[in-house]
Amino acid sequence: MPFPISYDPDPVDSAAHLIQVALTPVFMLSGIGTLTNVFNTRLARVTDHLEDVRKKLGTPKTDDTPVDPIDTPARLRNQQARLHRRVFVLDAAILLNGIGGASTCGAAMALFVGSLRDASTSAWLLAFFGIALACTVGSLMFFLADTLLSWHGLRHDSDLNLNTE
């Protein structure tokens, strides 16, 4: 007796393939969200440091204030300029990461719409995913720039500390 319901593996394989392909944007979006969290945390720390430098620059020096060779106005202004550059590159990293996340969502939407309508959305999918990858790489490059600025600042500050002893 034949089985009453025929089994056609193609729809199941197609659905499984769609689920596998749809997971790629989900994992990418998770990574982008984690990077955004790292960038925002770093930006908050840089901003706090910048506020401390601004307070030190804005505090008038009196004759009885102990002079710390590390906190000279020229050094503080250099530090302030370096922190402004770090804020700029972190802002750029966050912006590119946001665009990458939005493009990843666009790629997932193109996958979804293409599967529902059997439409040719491959051009949209490739465009969104390409933008997402390019922006994510760009955001990581700006993060690298911030890291290099941070390392330069630490090296410059330690050189000052060694020269004043």
Secondary structure, DSSP 4 states (H G I P E B T S, - for coil): ---SS---HHHHHHHHHHHHHHHHHHHHHHHHHHHHHHHHHHHHHHHHHHHHHHHHHHSPP-TTSPPPGGG-HHHHHHHHHHHHHHHHHHHHHHHHHHHHHHHHHHHHHHHHHHHHHT---HHHHHHHHHHHHHHHHHHHHHHHHHHHHHHHHHHHHHHHHHHH-
